[in-house]
Amino acid sequence: MEEILPHIGILPNQLWPSVMTDGHAEKVFISQPHLRVLLEVFTQESRSPLHIHTHADRFFYIAKGEMTLVTAKTCTRIKEGQGTIIRADYPHGFFVPDHGAKLVSIALGSDVQESQSQLPLNICQVFAPLQGKMDQLHIFKHETRWKDLYSQFEVQTMQWVKQSMMDCLEKQKPLPFLLTPHKHAKVIPMQGWQTPRGFIFKVKGHSYSFSYHEDEGSEYINMNRVFTLPFAMNRSEKKIPVLK
């Protein structure tokens, strides 16, 4: 038995959101108590500062283009048609090469509607004492050896946070991120498999199938609630890789 969720085939520019001046756009495709699906678009050479998703694991699927995810351990290139799982509370950033990227982001679990990203803990600890202190922000400099790509992302994230804090203080606006760690119940890890029909992922009590394809200029996204997983539990099915 399946509960049919959106099955859509429309012209590409009507499906994806329009890119904003910062080179990024996102649109909520599905919003339910235990399922949140975003459609995201990035222009070429876009970069994301280091951040974490605190409330739920996410599955990223690259519908168009490619991107490279950067963590303290690895740089993982994800090509068109591929997907990966990013654990909650796992610091990562990414950059998008030529031609940009379009991706589908899927979160499962009890807290998926809490969608705001957080900064990694070490960055929060650096900037929390500077909150509201314009004179100290002006003279703050973060020095590190640019020994690897993750270190470069950390420096750039520090620069972005500093500038964002100064802009918000000058305009008397709230910060676009929180500087206090978010305490929450332990997230149940997402599991996932790639099948001939698409992808299957689940957390305790919740399982969904996802597929995407393009045919004669139209794009199709199909989401189904799956109540039984006999085919997904087949050990021959390929596990969706988890970002390291």
Secondary structure, 3 states (H helix, E strand, C coil): CEEEEEEEEECHHHHCCCCCCCCEEEEEEEEECCEEEEEEEECCCCEEEEEECCCCCEEEEEEEECEEEECCCCEEEECCCCEEEECCCCCEEEECCCCCEEEEEEEECCCCCCCCCECCHHHHHHHHHHCCCHHHHHHCCCCCCCCCHHHHHHHHHHHHHHHHHHHHHHHCCCCCCCCCCCCCCCCCCCEEEEECCEEEEEECCEEEEEEEEEECCEEEEEEEEECCCCCCCCCCCEECCECC
